[in-house]
Amino acid sequence: MTILVPLLGDQLSHNLASLRAVTPASAVVLMMEVADEATYVPHHPQKIALFFSAMRHFAEELRQAGWTVDYVTLDDPANTGDFTGEVTRAAARHGATSIVTVKAGEWRVLEAQQAWPGAKLLDDDRFLCSIEQFADWAAPRKRMVMEDFYRIMRRQTGLLMDGDQPVGGQWNYDQENRKSVPKGHRFTPPLRFAPDAITTEVMALVAGRFGNHFGSIDGFSWAVTREQALAALADFITHRLAGFGDYQDAMVTGEDVLNHSLLAPALNLGLLSPLEVCQAAEAAYLAGAAPLNAVEGFIRQILGWREYVRGLYWFAGPDYTARNHLAATRPLPALFWGAPTDLKCLSQAVDATRRNAMAHHIQRLMILGNFAMLVGTDPAEVHRWYLAVYADALEWVEAPNVIGMSQFADGGLMATKPYAAGGAYVNRMSNHCKTCRYDVKQRTGPTACPLNSLYWDFLARHEGLLSSNQRLWRMYDGWRRFAPDEQVRIREQAAGFLAGLA
């Protein structure tokens, strides 16, 4: 009697439910590098290499722990290229009498798993909130405000709690986490990991097969084992957590990381658990090594936001990525794929993405996402781009952040307003405008920052749909205060820029 245990690339946890359900003596663990998963969107080469390298390292760890592992490499001549084909081949190869696997993290792969004959699908219990618990919370609500969910999770886990109340008397210190970076401030670079023999082999494979994908494989230095991920966590807690809060939303030319953790890929692969990461941050606060605003802000990203978007993804259903509340139809501008742009904020974010398969959350939301929404880009195209280019982009976490938060394509299911901004926001939160060829203080004219006219044009285009939103009344009041001829000039300026994009 042999039990086949298919294990996916984001299930690299030794306490995975399927591994707990069987014994090494009775099971064969199947791990698969398949072309379909590398190409259903053109994933960044570093993202593909991260998955394959982490999978190969994890397979070796399982073997050392006594498991039998059947590992199918991408370049195996018999590789069918998809999960179902490989599960079918492995079941026959090992004479499997049953299949036990953990449910995939996205609808597309779950639907494939459900078609595997006789497969027992187990819930993924590595999250702090189950899909069922989230659905019970969300079902009676018209709008699912993350802050409400976050407070429940704080009480449930006891993180940063003093009895039933938050430590420090406040639930959320976001207002303290929007400081500009002082001139000359230096950030401690994150711990990086030189590729070992396994990673080097994977990098060569990926470069040969997927070298035409957007992004550079050079400089790959991600954590690919739990040991490395724990070292990266310790490095963040020691060197960057204390300053994380103050400059959480800041952007600095030439600085890719600032005080961000870069732990999301390790969390999403399963190399770290969300609770242990949050507890490490809480311990730093209790030890006096990091201030409350930094620790609360960091924990909120994981305990609040990460758990929230996962629950929303499953609650919203498989058609969530097709939503298009603003009826946006423009193709994704070529600058997202590296075409030149004189907008410094955009060129910085795209270049960081190309080099690192990473850009921090404000670059994603308020630079790239904001621009895509202002120019009216089809949200499905925006979604596919984000899914392709970021190392931490799995659909369950990426789609709500893009469709709901960034593009307002779900009509307010997730966000209470569109996150639209003009050049003033970028100027306030970054130093990009100082070296940009555009003048951030001008709305019209040959040197005016395009974000300014695009912002007002966006509001004008969607006035019938958005003007009743209570969080936008000040913006619409501002628009109506412009003289009619100024409104015409602004919209003509935006139309000229949009024509140039085409």
MOWOWO-V178796 format. One record per pair of residues at least 24 apart in sequence whose ideal C-beta (glycine too) atoms are under 7 Angstrom apart, sorted by the first residue. I is the first residue (numbers start at 1). J is the second residue. D is the distance in Angstrom with one decimal. If there is no record, write none. Layout:
i & j & d
I & J & D
I & J & D
This chain:
i & j & d
1 & 26 & 6.6
1 & 97 & 5.0
2 & 28 & 5.9
2 & 94 & 5.0
2 & 95 & 5.8
2 & 96 & 5.1
2 & 97 & 6.1
3 & 27 & 4.4
3 & 96 & 6.8
3 & 97 & 6.9
3 & 98 & 5.2
3 & 100 & 5.6
4 & 28 & 5.7
4 & 30 & 5.8
4 & 90 & 5.9
4 & 91 & 5.5
4 & 94 & 6.2
4 & 96 & 3.9
4 & 99 & 4.9
5 & 29 & 4.8
5 & 30 & 6.6
5 & 100 & 5.4
5 & 101 & 6.4
6 & 30 & 4.7
6 & 87 & 5.4
6 & 99 & 6.8
6 & 101 & 4.6
7 & 31 & 5.4
8 & 104 & 6.0
9 & 51 & 4.5
9 & 55 & 5.3
10 & 105 & 5.9
10 & 268 & 5.8
10 & 269 & 5.5
10 & 270 & 6.1
10 & 394 & 6.0
11 & 102 & 5.6
11 & 270 & 5.6
12 & 54 & 5.7
12 & 55 & 6.8
12 & 58 & 4.4
12 & 269 & 5.0
12 & 270 & 4.3
12 & 271 & 5.8
13 & 126 & 5.9
13 & 270 & 3.8
16 & 102 & 5.8
17 & 102 & 5.2
17 & 122 & 4.3
17 & 123 & 6.7
17 & 124 & 6.8
17 & 125 & 5.6
18 & 100 & 5.1
18 & 101 & 5.5
18 & 102 & 4.9
18 & 122 & 5.6
21 & 100 & 5.5
21 & 122 & 6.4
22 & 100 & 6.0
24 & 66 & 4.5
24 & 67 & 4.8
24 & 68 & 6.9
28 & 68 & 4.9
28 & 70 & 5.5
28 & 94 & 5.0
29 & 62 & 5.9
29 & 67 & 5.3
29 & 68 & 6.8
29 & 69 & 4.8
30 & 70 & 5.1
30 & 87 & 6.7
30 & 90 & 4.7
31 & 55 & 5.6
31 & 59 & 5.4
31 & 69 & 6.4
31 & 71 & 4.9
32 & 72 & 4.7
32 & 83 & 6.2
32 & 86 & 4.4
33 & 72 & 6.4
33 & 73 & 5.5
33 & 74 & 4.1
34 & 79 & 6.8
34 & 81 & 5.4
34 & 82 & 5.4
34 & 83 & 6.0
34 & 86 & 6.3
35 & 74 & 6.7
35 & 81 & 4.1
36 & 81 & 5.5
36 & 82 & 4.3
38 & 210 & 6.3
41 & 384 & 5.1
41 & 387 & 5.1
41 & 388 & 4.1
42 & 213 & 4.5
42 & 214 & 6.5
42 & 388 & 5.2
43 & 213 & 6.4
43 & 388 & 5.4
44 & 213 & 6.5
44 & 214 & 6.5
44 & 215 & 3.7
44 & 357 & 4.2
44 & 388 & 6.5
44 & 389 & 4.9
44 & 391 & 6.8
45 & 206 & 5.1
45 & 207 & 6.6
45 & 210 & 5.4
45 & 211 & 6.9
45 & 213 & 5.6
45 & 215 & 5.2
45 & 217 & 4.2
46 & 215 & 6.1
46 & 217 & 6.0
46 & 220 & 5.3
46 & 357 & 4.0
46 & 391 & 6.0
47 & 357 & 5.2
47 & 391 & 4.7
48 & 206 & 5.0
48 & 210 & 5.8
49 & 202 & 5.2
49 & 203 & 5.2
49 & 206 & 4.6
49 & 217 & 6.3
49 & 220 & 5.8
50 & 222 & 4.9
50 & 224 & 6.7
50 & 265 & 6.1
50 & 391 & 5.5
52 & 202 & 4.7
52 & 206 & 7.0
53 & 198 & 6.0
53 & 199 & 4.4
53 & 202 & 4.5
53 & 224 & 4.4
54 & 224 & 4.5
54 & 269 & 5.3
54 & 271 & 6.9
56 & 198 & 5.1
56 & 202 & 6.7
57 & 198 & 6.0
57 & 224 & 5.4
57 & 225 & 4.8
74 & 205 & 6.2
74 & 209 & 6.9
75 & 205 & 6.3
83 & 109 & 6.8
83 & 112 & 5.6
84 & 112 & 5.4
84 & 115 & 6.7
84 & 116 & 6.7
87 & 116 & 5.6
105 & 394 & 5.7
105 & 396 & 4.7
106 & 394 & 6.7
106 & 395 & 4.1
106 & 396 & 5.5
107 & 318 & 4.0
126 & 270 & 6.4
126 & 273 & 6.3
127 & 274 & 6.9
127 & 307 & 6.1
127 & 310 & 6.2
128 & 153 & 6.4
128 & 157 & 6.4
128 & 274 & 5.7
128 & 275 & 6.2
128 & 303 & 6.6
128 & 307 & 5.4
129 & 153 & 6.4
129 & 307 & 4.6
129 & 311 & 5.8
131 & 311 & 6.5
131 & 314 & 4.7
134 & 311 & 2.8
134 & 315 & 6.1
135 & 315 & 5.3
138 & 311 & 6.9
138 & 315 & 5.0
143 & 412 & 6.4
143 & 413 & 7.0
143 & 416 & 6.6
144 & 312 & 6.3
144 & 413 & 6.7
144 & 414 & 6.6
146 & 304 & 5.8
146 & 305 & 6.4
146 & 308 & 4.8
147 & 172 & 6.5
149 & 304 & 6.8
149 & 308 & 5.1
150 & 300 & 6.1
150 & 303 & 6.8
150 & 304 & 3.4
153 & 303 & 5.0
153 & 304 & 6.4
153 & 307 & 6.2
154 & 303 & 6.9
157 & 275 & 7.0
157 & 303 & 6.6
159 & 278 & 5.5
159 & 282 & 5.6
159 & 299 & 5.9
159 & 303 & 6.1
160 & 282 & 6.0
160 & 296 & 6.0
160 & 299 & 6.4
167 & 292 & 6.8
168 & 292 & 5.0
172 & 300 & 6.9
173 & 245 & 6.8
173 & 292 & 6.5
173 & 293 & 3.9
173 & 296 & 4.9
173 & 297 & 6.1
174 & 297 & 6.7
176 & 245 & 6.4
176 & 293 & 4.2
177 & 245 & 4.6
177 & 246 & 6.7
177 & 248 & 4.3
177 & 249 & 6.4
177 & 293 & 6.0
177 & 297 & 4.8
178 & 249 & 5.0
179 & 246 & 4.6
179 & 247 & 6.0
179 & 250 & 6.9
180 & 250 & 6.1
180 & 428 & 7.0
180 & 429 & 6.8
181 & 247 & 5.4
181 & 250 & 4.8
181 & 252 & 5.3
187 & 255 & 6.1
187 & 257 & 6.8
187 & 258 & 5.3
187 & 259 & 6.3
188 & 239 & 4.3
188 & 240 & 6.0
189 & 257 & 6.8
190 & 235 & 6.4
190 & 257 & 5.5
190 & 262 & 5.4
191 & 231 & 6.1
191 & 232 & 5.4
191 & 235 & 3.9
192 & 221 & 3.7
193 & 221 & 5.3
193 & 222 & 6.8
193 & 223 & 5.7
193 & 228 & 5.2
194 & 221 & 6.9
195 & 220 & 6.0
199 & 224 & 6.0
214 & 337 & 5.5
214 & 338 & 6.7
214 & 354 & 6.6
214 & 389 & 6.1
215 & 354 & 5.4
215 & 357 & 5.9
215 & 389 & 6.4
216 & 354 & 6.1
216 & 355 & 5.6
219 & 355 & 6.5
222 & 265 & 6.0
222 & 391 & 6.6
223 & 266 & 5.2
223 & 271 & 6.7
225 & 271 & 6.9
226 & 271 & 4.8
229 & 266 & 3.8
229 & 271 & 4.0
229 & 272 & 5.0
232 & 262 & 6.8
232 & 263 & 6.3
232 & 266 & 6.6
233 & 263 & 6.1
233 & 272 & 6.3
233 & 277 & 6.2
233 & 280 & 5.9
236 & 261 & 4.4
236 & 263 & 6.5
237 & 280 & 5.4
237 & 281 & 6.6
237 & 284 & 5.2
241 & 281 & 6.2
241 & 284 & 5.7
241 & 290 & 4.6
241 & 294 & 5.8
241 & 295 & 6.9
241 & 298 & 6.4
242 & 289 & 6.7
242 & 290 & 4.4
242 & 291 & 6.5
242 & 294 & 5.8
243 & 294 & 6.9
244 & 294 & 4.6
244 & 297 & 6.5
244 & 298 & 5.5
245 & 291 & 6.6
245 & 293 & 4.0
245 & 294 & 3.3
245 & 297 & 4.6
248 & 297 & 5.6
249 & 362 & 4.8
249 & 429 & 5.6
250 & 429 & 5.8
250 & 430 & 6.8
251 & 362 & 6.2
251 & 363 & 6.3
251 & 429 & 5.9
251 & 430 & 3.6
251 & 432 & 6.4
252 & 430 & 6.7
252 & 431 & 5.9
253 & 348 & 6.0
253 & 431 & 5.7
253 & 432 & 5.7
253 & 435 & 6.4
256 & 352 & 4.8
256 & 356 & 5.9
258 & 360 & 6.9
260 & 360 & 4.9
262 & 358 & 6.7
264 & 392 & 3.7
265 & 391 & 4.6
265 & 392 & 4.6
268 & 392 & 5.4
268 & 394 & 5.4
268 & 397 & 6.8
274 & 302 & 5.1
274 & 303 & 6.9
274 & 306 & 6.5
277 & 302 & 6.0
278 & 302 & 5.6
278 & 303 & 5.4
306 & 397 & 6.6
309 & 397 & 5.4
309 & 400 & 4.1
309 & 401 & 6.1
310 & 396 & 5.2
310 & 397 & 6.4
312 & 400 & 4.9
312 & 414 & 6.1
313 & 396 & 4.4
313 & 399 & 5.9
313 & 400 & 5.4
316 & 413 & 6.8
320 & 399 & 6.1
320 & 403 & 6.1
320 & 410 & 7.0
321 & 380 & 6.4
321 & 383 & 5.4
321 & 399 & 5.2
321 & 403 & 5.9
322 & 380 & 6.5
323 & 403 & 5.9
323 & 409 & 4.7
323 & 410 & 4.8
324 & 379 & 5.5
324 & 409 & 5.3
325 & 408 & 6.2
325 & 409 & 5.3
325 & 410 & 6.3
325 & 411 & 3.7
326 & 408 & 6.3
326 & 409 & 6.6
326 & 462 & 6.2
328 & 376 & 4.4
328 & 377 & 5.8
328 & 378 & 5.6
328 & 379 & 6.1
329 & 376 & 6.9
329 & 378 & 5.4
330 & 375 & 5.9
330 & 376 & 4.6
330 & 377 & 4.9
330 & 378 & 6.4
331 & 378 & 6.8
331 & 381 & 6.5
332 & 377 & 5.6
332 & 381 & 4.3
332 & 382 & 6.5
332 & 385 & 5.8
333 & 375 & 6.7
333 & 377 & 7.0
333 & 501 & 5.3
336 & 385 & 5.6
342 & 437 & 4.9
342 & 438 & 6.7
343 & 436 & 6.7
343 & 438 & 6.8
343 & 450 & 6.6
344 & 432 & 4.3
344 & 435 & 6.0
344 & 436 & 3.8
345 & 426 & 5.0
345 & 430 & 6.4
345 & 432 & 4.4
346 & 371 & 6.1
348 & 432 & 6.1
353 & 389 & 5.3
357 & 389 & 6.6
357 & 390 & 6.0
357 & 391 & 4.0
358 & 390 & 6.4
358 & 391 & 5.8
362 & 429 & 6.7
365 & 405 & 6.5
365 & 406 & 5.6
365 & 419 & 5.9
366 & 419 & 6.6
366 & 421 & 5.9
366 & 425 & 6.4
369 & 402 & 6.8
369 & 406 & 3.2
369 & 407 & 6.6
370 & 419 & 6.4
370 & 420 & 6.2
370 & 421 & 5.4
372 & 407 & 6.7
373 & 406 & 6.8
373 & 407 & 5.2
373 & 408 & 6.7
373 & 418 & 6.5
373 & 420 & 6.4
374 & 420 & 6.3
374 & 454 & 4.2
374 & 455 & 6.1
374 & 458 & 4.7
375 & 454 & 6.4
375 & 498 & 6.1
375 & 501 & 6.3
379 & 403 & 5.7
379 & 407 & 4.1
379 & 409 & 3.8
382 & 407 & 5.8
416 & 471 & 5.7
417 & 469 & 5.6
417 & 471 & 4.0
417 & 472 & 5.7
418 & 466 & 6.9
420 & 455 & 6.0
420 & 458 & 5.6
421 & 455 & 6.5
422 & 451 & 4.9
422 & 452 & 4.6
422 & 455 & 3.6
423 & 449 & 3.8
423 & 451 & 4.3
423 & 452 & 5.0
426 & 451 & 6.6
443 & 490 & 5.7
443 & 493 & 7.0
444 & 489 & 4.8
444 & 490 & 6.2
444 & 493 & 4.6
448 & 493 & 6.5
450 & 497 & 4.7
453 & 490 & 5.0
453 & 493 & 3.9
453 & 494 & 4.1
453 & 497 & 6.8
454 & 494 & 5.2
454 & 497 & 6.6
456 & 490 & 4.9
457 & 490 & 6.6
457 & 491 & 5.3
457 & 494 & 3.5
460 & 491 & 6.2
